[in-house]
């Protein structure tokens, strides 16, 4: 039995992409999609959610 190919959707364009060592851009389908995603992070289109900062705690750390 040959191993099954694992296909995933490219997070950028949605095309099917093979998840294997043969695809150096995984999980993306191409270098273009990988660069578009990196550009979106660099321009702050994507953000990691965080909790609001406590202003009292912030003023204590800046006074040190």
mmCIF file of the N, C-alpha and C atoms, coordinates in Angstrom:
data_MODEL
# 
_entry.id   MODEL 
# 
loop_
_atom_site.group_PDB 
_atom_site.id 
_atom_site.type_symbol 
_atom_site.label_atom_id 
_atom_site.label_alt_id 
_atom_site.label_comp_id 
_atom_site.label_asym_id 
_atom_site.label_entity_id 
_atom_site.label_seq_id 
_atom_site.pdbx_PDB_ins_code 
_atom_site.Cartn_x 
_atom_site.Cartn_y 
_atom_site.Cartn_z 
_atom_site.occupancy 
_atom_site.B_iso_or_equiv 
_atom_site.pdbx_formal_charge 
_atom_site.auth_seq_id 
_atom_site.auth_comp_id 
_atom_site.auth_asym_id 
_atom_site.auth_atom_id 
_atom_site.pdbx_PDB_model_num 
ATOM 1   N N  . UNK A 1 1  ? 0.823  -1.185 0.000  1.00 0.00 ? 1  UNK A N  1 
ATOM 2   C CA . UNK A 1 1  ? 0.000  0.000  0.000  1.00 0.00 ? 1  UNK A CA 1 
ATOM 3   C C  . UNK A 1 1  ? 0.868  1.249  0.000  1.00 0.00 ? 1  UNK A C  1 
ATOM 4   N N  . UNK A 1 2  ? 0.566  2.171  -0.873 1.00 0.00 ? 2  UNK A N  1 
ATOM 5   C CA . UNK A 1 2  ? 1.308  3.424  -0.889 1.00 0.00 ? 2  UNK A CA 1 
ATOM 6   C C  . UNK A 1 2  ? 0.664  4.390  0.099  1.00 0.00 ? 2  UNK A C  1 
ATOM 7   N N  . UNK A 1 3  ? 1.468  5.276  0.677  1.00 0.00 ? 3  UNK A N  1 
ATOM 8   C CA . UNK A 1 3  ? 0.901  6.228  1.640  1.00 0.00 ? 3  UNK A CA 1 
ATOM 9   C C  . UNK A 1 3  ? -0.065 7.195  0.945  1.00 0.00 ? 3  UNK A C  1 
ATOM 10  N N  . UNK A 1 4  ? -1.121 7.542  1.662  1.00 0.00 ? 4  UNK A N  1 
ATOM 11  C CA . UNK A 1 4  ? -2.101 8.487  1.113  1.00 0.00 ? 4  UNK A CA 1 
ATOM 12  C C  . UNK A 1 4  ? -1.523 9.882  1.065  1.00 0.00 ? 4  UNK A C  1 
ATOM 13  N N  . UNK A 1 5  ? -1.844 10.597 0.009  1.00 0.00 ? 5  UNK A N  1 
ATOM 14  C CA . UNK A 1 5  ? -1.450 12.002 -0.074 1.00 0.00 ? 5  UNK A CA 1 
ATOM 15  C C  . UNK A 1 5  ? -2.365 12.820 0.823  1.00 0.00 ? 5  UNK A C  1 
ATOM 16  N N  . UNK A 1 6  ? -1.782 13.689 1.592  1.00 0.00 ? 6  UNK A N  1 
ATOM 17  C CA . UNK A 1 6  ? -2.586 14.534 2.473  1.00 0.00 ? 6  UNK A CA 1 
ATOM 18  C C  . UNK A 1 6  ? -2.744 15.893 1.805  1.00 0.00 ? 6  UNK A C  1 
ATOM 19  N N  . UNK A 1 7  ? -3.966 16.252 1.493  1.00 0.00 ? 7  UNK A N  1 
ATOM 20  C CA . UNK A 1 7  ? -4.250 17.532 0.868  1.00 0.00 ? 7  UNK A CA 1 
ATOM 21  C C  . UNK A 1 7  ? -4.887 18.467 1.882  1.00 0.00 ? 7  UNK A C  1 
ATOM 22  N N  . UNK A 1 8  ? -4.446 19.708 1.863  1.00 0.00 ? 8  UNK A N  1 
ATOM 23  C CA . UNK A 1 8  ? -5.007 20.745 2.728  1.00 0.00 ? 8  UNK A CA 1 
ATOM 24  C C  . UNK A 1 8  ? -5.354 21.944 1.864  1.00 0.00 ? 8  UNK A C  1 
ATOM 25  N N  . UNK A 1 9  ? -6.215 22.792 2.362  1.00 0.00 ? 9  UNK A N  1 
ATOM 26  C CA . UNK A 1 9  ? -6.551 24.024 1.641  1.00 0.00 ? 9  UNK A CA 1 
ATOM 27  C C  . UNK A 1 9  ? -5.523 25.102 1.972  1.00 0.00 ? 9  UNK A C  1 
ATOM 28  N N  . UNK A 1 10 ? -5.076 25.792 0.940  1.00 0.00 ? 10 UNK A N  1 
ATOM 29  C CA . UNK A 1 10 ? -4.153 26.912 1.136  1.00 0.00 ? 10 UNK A CA 1 
ATOM 30  C C  . UNK A 1 10 ? -4.891 27.981 1.943  1.00 0.00 ? 10 UNK A C  1 
ATOM 31  N N  . UNK A 1 11 ? -4.315 28.461 3.041  1.00 0.00 ? 11 UNK A N  1 
ATOM 32  C CA . UNK A 1 11 ? -5.009 29.464 3.862  1.00 0.00 ? 11 UNK A CA 1 
ATOM 33  C C  . UNK A 1 11 ? -5.202 30.797 3.137  1.00 0.00 ? 11 UNK A C  1 
ATOM 34  N N  . UNK A 1 12 ? -4.460 31.028 2.080  1.00 0.00 ? 12 UNK A N  1 
ATOM 35  C CA . UNK A 1 12 ? -4.553 32.306 1.376  1.00 0.00 ? 12 UNK A CA 1 
ATOM 36  C C  . UNK A 1 12 ? -5.576 32.269 0.248  1.00 0.00 ? 12 UNK A C  1 
ATOM 37  N N  . UNK A 1 13 ? -5.471 31.280 -0.651 1.00 0.00 ? 13 UNK A N  1 
ATOM 38  C CA . UNK A 1 13 ? -6.342 31.264 -1.832 1.00 0.00 ? 13 UNK A CA 1 
ATOM 39  C C  . UNK A 1 13 ? -7.372 30.148 -1.825 1.00 0.00 ? 13 UNK A C  1 
ATOM 40  N N  . UNK A 1 14 ? -7.211 29.148 -0.945 1.00 0.00 ? 14 UNK A N  1 
ATOM 41  C CA . UNK A 1 14 ? -8.183 28.074 -0.837 1.00 0.00 ? 14 UNK A CA 1 
ATOM 42  C C  . UNK A 1 14 ? -7.954 26.899 -1.775 1.00 0.00 ? 14 UNK A C  1 
ATOM 43  N N  . UNK A 1 15 ? -6.938 26.964 -2.633 1.00 0.00 ? 15 UNK A N  1 
ATOM 44  C CA . UNK A 1 15 ? -6.651 25.827 -3.523 1.00 0.00 ? 15 UNK A CA 1 
ATOM 45  C C  . UNK A 1 15 ? -6.123 24.649 -2.720 1.00 0.00 ? 15 UNK A C  1 
ATOM 46  N N  . UNK A 1 16 ? -6.277 23.456 -3.276 1.00 0.00 ? 16 UNK A N  1 
ATOM 47  C CA . UNK A 1 16 ? -5.746 22.253 -2.642 1.00 0.00 ? 16 UNK A CA 1 
ATOM 48  C C  . UNK A 1 16 ? -4.227 22.255 -2.753 1.00 0.00 ? 16 UNK A C  1 
ATOM 49  N N  . UNK A 1 17 ? -3.571 21.900 -1.680 1.00 0.00 ? 17 UNK A N  1 
ATOM 50  C CA . UNK A 1 17 ? -2.119 21.879 -1.624 1.00 0.00 ? 17 UNK A CA 1 
ATOM 51  C C  . UNK A 1 17 ? -1.678 20.613 -0.902 1.00 0.00 ? 17 UNK A C  1 
ATOM 52  N N  . UNK A 1 18 ? -0.632 19.983 -1.407 1.00 0.00 ? 18 UNK A N  1 
ATOM 53  C CA . UNK A 1 18 ? -0.148 18.755 -0.782 1.00 0.00 ? 18 UNK A CA 1 
ATOM 54  C C  . UNK A 1 18 ? 0.682  19.092 0.452  1.00 0.00 ? 18 UNK A C  1 
ATOM 55  N N  . UNK A 1 19 ? 0.378  18.421 1.555  1.00 0.00 ? 19 UNK A N  1 
ATOM 56  C CA . UNK A 1 19 ? 1.124  18.604 2.798  1.00 0.00 ? 19 UNK A CA 1 
ATOM 57  C C  . UNK A 1 19 ? 2.184  17.518 2.855  1.00 0.00 ? 19 UNK A C  1 
ATOM 58  N N  . UNK A 1 20 ? 3.374  17.860 2.387  1.00 0.00 ? 20 UNK A N  1 
ATOM 59  C CA . UNK A 1 20 ? 4.476  16.908 2.408  1.00 0.00 ? 20 UNK A CA 1 
ATOM 60  C C  . UNK A 1 20 ? 5.788  17.680 2.307  1.00 0.00 ? 20 UNK A C  1 
ATOM 61  N N  . UNK A 1 21 ? 6.876  16.977 2.488  1.00 0.00 ? 21 UNK A N  1 
ATOM 62  C CA . UNK A 1 21 ? 8.186  17.606 2.367  1.00 0.00 ? 21 UNK A CA 1 
ATOM 63  C C  . UNK A 1 21 ? 8.451  18.067 0.941  1.00 0.00 ? 21 UNK A C  1 
ATOM 64  N N  . UNK A 1 22 ? 7.714  17.543 -0.022 1.00 0.00 ? 22 UNK A N  1 
ATOM 65  C CA . UNK A 1 22 ? 7.864  17.949 -1.415 1.00 0.00 ? 22 UNK A CA 1 
ATOM 66  C C  . UNK A 1 22 ? 7.354  19.371 -1.648 1.00 0.00 ? 22 UNK A C  1 
ATOM 67  N N  . UNK A 1 23 ? 6.532  19.883 -0.752 1.00 0.00 ? 23 UNK A N  1 
ATOM 68  C CA . UNK A 1 23 ? 5.996  21.236 -0.876 1.00 0.00 ? 23 UNK A CA 1 
ATOM 69  C C  . UNK A 1 23 ? 6.688  22.136 0.147  1.00 0.00 ? 23 UNK A C  1 
ATOM 70  N N  . UNK A 1 24 ? 7.686  22.906 -0.272 1.00 0.00 ? 24 UNK A N  1 
ATOM 71  C CA . UNK A 1 24 ? 8.420  23.751 0.683  1.00 0.00 ? 24 UNK A CA 1 
ATOM 72  C C  . UNK A 1 24 ? 7.605  24.930 1.212  1.00 0.00 ? 24 UNK A C  1 
ATOM 73  N N  . UNK A 1 25 ? 6.447  25.200 0.615  1.00 0.00 ? 25 UNK A N  1 
ATOM 74  C CA . UNK A 1 25 ? 5.623  26.349 1.028  1.00 0.00 ? 25 UNK A CA 1 
ATOM 75  C C  . UNK A 1 25 ? 4.484  25.962 1.952  1.00 0.00 ? 25 UNK A C  1 
ATOM 76  N N  . UNK A 1 26 ? 4.392  24.692 2.345  1.00 0.00 ? 26 UNK A N  1 
ATOM 77  C CA . UNK A 1 26 ? 3.243  24.232 3.124  1.00 0.00 ? 26 UNK A CA 1 
ATOM 78  C C  . UNK A 1 26 ? 3.050  25.080 4.370  1.00 0.00 ? 26 UNK A C  1 
ATOM 79  N N  . UNK A 1 27 ? 1.884  25.423 4.749  1.00 0.00 ? 27 UNK A N  1 
ATOM 80  C CA . UNK A 1 27 ? 0.591  24.975 4.262  1.00 0.00 ? 27 UNK A CA 1 
ATOM 81  C C  . UNK A 1 27 ? 0.097  25.726 3.026  1.00 0.00 ? 27 UNK A C  1 
ATOM 82  N N  . UNK A 1 28 ? 0.902  26.638 2.498  1.00 0.00 ? 28 UNK A N  1 
ATOM 83  C CA . UNK A 1 28 ? 0.501  27.405 1.322  1.00 0.00 ? 28 UNK A CA 1 
ATOM 84  C C  . UNK A 1 28 ? 0.758  26.602 0.060  1.00 0.00 ? 28 UNK A C  1 
ATOM 85  N N  . UNK A 1 29 ? 0.115  27.008 -1.039 1.00 0.00 ? 29 UNK A N  1 
ATOM 86  C CA . UNK A 1 29 ? 0.274  26.276 -2.288 1.00 0.00 ? 29 UNK A CA 1 
ATOM 87  C C  . UNK A 1 29 ? 1.446  26.788 -3.108 1.00 0.00 ? 29 UNK A C  1 
ATOM 88  N N  . UNK A 1 30 ? 1.908  28.004 -2.815 1.00 0.00 ? 30 UNK A N  1 
ATOM 89  C CA . UNK A 1 30 ? 2.973  28.589 -3.630 1.00 0.00 ? 30 UNK A CA 1 
ATOM 90  C C  . UNK A 1 30 ? 3.730  29.647 -2.840 1.00 0.00 ? 30 UNK A C  1 
ATOM 91  N N  . UNK A 1 31 ? 4.862  30.063 -3.391 1.00 0.00 ? 31 UNK A N  1 
ATOM 92  C CA . UNK A 1 31 ? 5.649  31.134 -2.770 1.00 0.00 ? 31 UNK A CA 1 
ATOM 93  C C  . UNK A 1 31 ? 4.838  32.429 -2.751 1.00 0.00 ? 31 UNK A C  1 
ATOM 94  N N  . UNK A 1 32 ? 4.031  32.656 -3.790 1.00 0.00 ? 32 UNK A N  1 
ATOM 95  C CA . UNK A 1 32 ? 3.212  33.870 -3.871 1.00 0.00 ? 32 UNK A CA 1 
ATOM 96  C C  . UNK A 1 32 ? 2.242  33.949 -2.695 1.00 0.00 ? 32 UNK A C  1 
ATOM 97  N N  . UNK A 1 33 ? 1.507  32.876 -2.441 1.00 0.00 ? 33 UNK A N  1 
ATOM 98  C CA . UNK A 1 33 ? 0.549  32.873 -1.330 1.00 0.00 ? 33 UNK A CA 1 
ATOM 99  C C  . UNK A 1 33 ? 1.256  33.048 0.011  1.00 0.00 ? 33 UNK A C  1 
ATOM 100 N N  . UNK A 1 34 ? 2.419  32.446 0.144  1.00 0.00 ? 34 UNK A N  1 
ATOM 101 C CA . UNK A 1 34 ? 3.186  32.580 1.385  1.00 0.00 ? 34 UNK A CA 1 
ATOM 102 C C  . UNK A 1 34 ? 3.610  34.042 1.595  1.00 0.00 ? 34 UNK A C  1 
ATOM 103 N N  . UNK A 1 35 ? 4.035  34.718 0.533  1.00 0.00 ? 35 UNK A N  1 
ATOM 104 C CA . UNK A 1 35 ? 4.454  36.123 0.631  1.00 0.00 ? 35 UNK A CA 1 
ATOM 105 C C  . UNK A 1 35 ? 3.273  37.048 0.903  1.00 0.00 ? 35 UNK A C  1 
ATOM 106 N N  . UNK A 1 36 ? 2.127  36.769 0.293  1.00 0.00 ? 36 UNK A N  1 
ATOM 107 C CA . UNK A 1 36 ? 0.929  37.578 0.548  1.00 0.00 ? 36 UNK A CA 1 
ATOM 108 C C  . UNK A 1 36 ? 0.558  37.502 2.017  1.00 0.00 ? 36 UNK A C  1 
ATOM 109 N N  . UNK A 1 37 ? 0.604  36.307 2.593  1.00 0.00 ? 37 UNK A N  1 
ATOM 110 C CA . UNK A 1 37 ? 0.277  36.125 4.008  1.00 0.00 ? 37 UNK A CA 1 
ATOM 111 C C  . UNK A 1 37 ? 1.283  36.852 4.902  1.00 0.00 ? 37 UNK A C  1 
ATOM 112 N N  . UNK A 1 38 ? 2.557  36.740 4.576  1.00 0.00 ? 38 UNK A N  1 
ATOM 113 C CA . UNK A 1 38 ? 3.583  37.440 5.356  1.00 0.00 ? 38 UNK A CA 1 
ATOM 114 C C  . UNK A 1 38 ? 3.373  38.951 5.294  1.00 0.00 ? 38 UNK A C  1 
ATOM 115 N N  . UNK A 1 39 ? 3.030  39.456 4.127  1.00 0.00 ? 39 UNK A N  1 
ATOM 116 C CA . UNK A 1 39 ? 2.758  40.887 3.976  1.00 0.00 ? 39 UNK A CA 1 
ATOM 117 C C  . UNK A 1 39 ? 1.569  41.335 4.799  1.00 0.00 ? 39 UNK A C  1 
ATOM 118 N N  . UNK A 1 40 ? 0.547  40.486 4.899  1.00 0.00 ? 40 UNK A N  1 
ATOM 119 C CA . UNK A 1 40 ? -0.627 40.825 5.703  1.00 0.00 ? 40 UNK A CA 1 
ATOM 120 C C  . UNK A 1 40 ? -0.255 40.942 7.180  1.00 0.00 ? 40 UNK A C  1 
ATOM 121 N N  . UNK A 1 41 ? 0.606  40.038 7.669  1.00 0.00 ? 41 UNK A N  1 
ATOM 122 C CA . UNK A 1 41 ? 1.072  40.128 9.063  1.00 0.00 ? 41 UNK A CA 1 
ATOM 123 C C  . UNK A 1 41 ? 1.911  41.390 9.249  1.00 0.00 ? 41 UNK A C  1 
ATOM 124 N N  . UNK A 1 42 ? 2.801  41.680 8.296  1.00 0.00 ? 42 UNK A N  1 
ATOM 125 C CA . UNK A 1 42 ? 3.695  42.837 8.414  1.00 0.00 ? 42 UNK A CA 1 
ATOM 126 C C  . UNK A 1 42 ? 2.925  44.160 8.402  1.00 0.00 ? 42 UNK A C  1 
ATOM 127 N N  . UNK A 1 43 ? 1.830  44.215 7.658  1.00 0.00 ? 43 UNK A N  1 
ATOM 128 C CA . UNK A 1 43 ? 1.042  45.448 7.595  1.00 0.00 ? 43 UNK A CA 1 
ATOM 129 C C  . UNK A 1 43 ? -0.064 45.481 8.651  1.00 0.00 ? 43 UNK A C  1 
ATOM 130 N N  . UNK A 1 44 ? -0.029 44.528 9.579  1.00 0.00 ? 44 UNK A N  1 
ATOM 131 C CA . UNK A 1 44 ? -0.957 44.441 10.709 1.00 0.00 ? 44 UNK A CA 1 
ATOM 132 C C  . UNK A 1 44 ? -2.407 44.225 10.298 1.00 0.00 ? 44 UNK A C  1 
ATOM 133 N N  . UNK A 1 45 ? -2.624 43.553 9.156  1.00 0.00 ? 45 UNK A N  1 
ATOM 134 C CA . UNK A 1 45 ? -3.984 43.168 8.784  1.00 0.00 ? 45 UNK A CA 1 
ATOM 135 C C  . UNK A 1 45 ? -4.468 42.036 9.671  1.00 0.00 ? 45 UNK A C  1 
ATOM 136 N N  . UNK A 1 46 ? -3.543 41.217 10.156 1.00 0.00 ? 46 UNK A N  1 
ATOM 137 C CA . UNK A 1 46 ? -3.852 40.154 11.109 1.00 0.00 ? 46 UNK A CA 1 
ATOM 138 C C  . UNK A 1 46 ? -3.332 40.593 12.470 1.00 0.00 ? 46 UNK A C  1 
ATOM 139 N N  . UNK A 1 47 ? -4.070 40.271 13.491 1.00 0.00 ? 47 UNK A N  1 
ATOM 140 C CA . UNK A 1 47 ? -3.624 40.602 14.843 1.00 0.00 ? 47 UNK A CA 1 
ATOM 141 C C  . UNK A 1 47 ? -3.941 39.455 15.777 1.00 0.00 ? 47 UNK A C  1 
ATOM 142 N N  . UNK A 1 48 ? -3.069 39.236 16.745 1.00 0.00 ? 48 UNK A N  1 
ATOM 143 C CA . UNK A 1 48 ? -3.294 38.238 17.772 1.00 0.00 ? 48 UNK A CA 1 
ATOM 144 C C  . UNK A 1 48 ? -4.044 38.926 18.902 1.00 0.00 ? 48 UNK A C  1 
ATOM 145 N N  . UNK A 1 49 ? -5.212 38.411 19.282 1.00 0.00 ? 49 UNK A N  1 
ATOM 146 C CA . UNK A 1 49 ? -5.978 39.078 20.340 1.00 0.00 ? 49 UNK A CA 1 
ATOM 147 C C  . UNK A 1 49 ? -5.256 39.013 21.686 1.00 0.00 ? 49 UNK A C  1 
ATOM 148 N N  . UNK A 1 50 ? -5.421 40.064 22.447 1.00 0.00 ? 50 UNK A N  1 
ATOM 149 C CA . UNK A 1 50 ? -4.838 40.100 23.785 1.00 0.00 ? 50 UNK A CA 1 
ATOM 150 C C  . UNK A 1 50 ? -5.814 40.801 24.716 1.00 0.00 ? 50 UNK A C  1 
ATOM 151 N N  . UNK A 1 51 ? -5.568 40.652 25.997 1.00 0.00 ? 51 UNK A N  1 
ATOM 152 C CA . UNK A 1 51 ? -6.439 41.321 26.963 1.00 0.00 ? 51 UNK A CA 1 
ATOM 153 C C  . UNK A 1 51 ? -5.972 42.764 27.125 1.00 0.00 ? 51 UNK A C  1 
ATOM 154 N N  . UNK A 1 52 ? -6.878 43.662 27.514 1.00 0.00 ? 52 UNK A N  1 
ATOM 155 C CA . UNK A 1 52 ? -6.505 45.068 27.706 1.00 0.00 ? 52 UNK A CA 1 
ATOM 156 C C  . UNK A 1 52 ? -5.461 45.207 28.815 1.00 0.00 ? 52 UNK A C  1 
ATOM 157 N N  . UNK A 1 53 ? -4.572 46.150 28.641 1.00 0.00 ? 53 UNK A N  1 
ATOM 158 C CA . UNK A 1 53 ? -3.542 46.389 29.658 1.00 0.00 ? 53 UNK A CA 1 
ATOM 159 C C  . UNK A 1 53 ? -4.128 47.099 30.863 1.00 0.00 ? 53 UNK A C  1 
ATOM 160 N N  . UNK A 1 54 ? -3.588 46.796 32.023 1.00 0.00 ? 54 UNK A N  1 
ATOM 161 C CA . UNK A 1 54 ? -3.984 47.463 33.254 1.00 0.00 ? 54 UNK A CA 1 
ATOM 162 C C  . UNK A 1 54 ? -3.121 48.711 33.376 1.00 0.00 ? 54 UNK A C  1 
ATOM 163 N N  . UNK A 1 55 ? -3.719 49.896 33.380 1.00 0.00 ? 55 UNK A N  1 
ATOM 164 C CA . UNK A 1 55 ? -2.955 51.139 33.403 1.00 0.00 ? 55 UNK A CA 1 
ATOM 165 C C  . UNK A 1 55 ? -2.175 51.317 34.701 1.00 0.00 ? 55 UNK A C  1 
ATOM 166 N N  . UNK A 1 56 ? -2.690 50.821 35.838 1.00 0.00 ? 56 UNK A N  1 
ATOM 167 C CA . UNK A 1 56 ? -1.980 50.924 37.120 1.00 0.00 ? 56 UNK A CA 1 
ATOM 168 C C  . UNK A 1 56 ? -0.707 50.081 37.071 1.00 0.00 ? 56 UNK A C  1 
ATOM 169 N N  . UNK A 1 57 ? -0.820 48.891 36.524 1.00 0.00 ? 57 UNK A N  1 
ATOM 170 C CA . UNK A 1 57 ? 0.349  48.008 36.416 1.00 0.00 ? 57 UNK A CA 1 
ATOM 171 C C  . UNK A 1 57 ? 1.364  48.603 35.457 1.00 0.00 ? 57 UNK A C  1 
ATOM 172 N N  . UNK A 1 58 ? 0.906  49.210 34.384 1.00 0.00 ? 58 UNK A N  1 
ATOM 173 C CA . UNK A 1 58 ? 1.797  49.803 33.400 1.00 0.00 ? 58 UNK A CA 1 
ATOM 174 C C  . UNK A 1 58 ? 2.569  50.984 34.000 1.00 0.00 ? 58 UNK A C  1 
ATOM 175 N N  . UNK A 1 59 ? 1.924  51.814 34.833 1.00 0.00 ? 59 UNK A N  1 
ATOM 176 C CA . UNK A 1 59 ? 2.609  52.954 35.416 1.00 0.00 ? 59 UNK A CA 1 
ATOM 177 C C  . UNK A 1 59 ? 3.635  52.519 36.458 1.00 0.00 ? 59 UNK A C  1 
ATOM 178 N N  . UNK A 1 60 ? 3.394  51.398 37.150 1.00 0.00 ? 60 UNK A N  1 
ATOM 179 C CA . UNK A 1 60 ? 4.361  50.881 38.114 1.00 0.00 ? 60 UNK A CA 1 
ATOM 180 C C  . UNK A 1 60 ? 5.619  50.375 37.423 1.00 0.00 ? 60 UNK A C  1 
ATOM 181 N N  . UNK A 1 61 ? 5.477  49.747 36.279 1.00 0.00 ? 61 UNK A N  1 
ATOM 182 C CA . UNK A 1 61 ? 6.648  49.199 35.597 1.00 0.00 ? 61 UNK A CA 1 
ATOM 183 C C  . UNK A 1 61 ? 7.441  50.283 34.901 1.00 0.00 ? 61 UNK A C  1 
ATOM 184 N N  . UNK A 1 62 ? 6.811  51.376 34.456 1.00 0.00 ? 62 UNK A N  1 
ATOM 185 C CA . UNK A 1 62 ? 7.542  52.433 33.772 1.00 0.00 ? 62 UNK A CA 1 
ATOM 186 C C  . UNK A 1 62 ? 8.292  53.318 34.772 1.00 0.00 ? 62 UNK A C  1 
ATOM 187 N N  . UNK A 1 63 ? 7.884  53.344 36.039 1.00 0.00 ? 63 UNK A N  1 
ATOM 188 C CA . UNK A 1 63 ? 8.541  54.172 37.046 1.00 0.00 ? 63 UNK A CA 1 
ATOM 189 C C  . UNK A 1 63 ? 9.854  53.548 37.533 1.00 0.00 ? 63 UNK A C  1 
ATOM 190 N N  . UNK A 1 64 ? 10.045 52.267 37.298 1.00 0.00 ? 64 UNK A N  1 
ATOM 191 C CA . UNK A 1 64 ? 11.241 51.571 37.788 1.00 0.00 ? 64 UNK A CA 1 
ATOM 192 C C  . UNK A 1 64 ? 12.474 51.965 37.046 1.00 0.00 ? 64 UNK A C  1 
# 
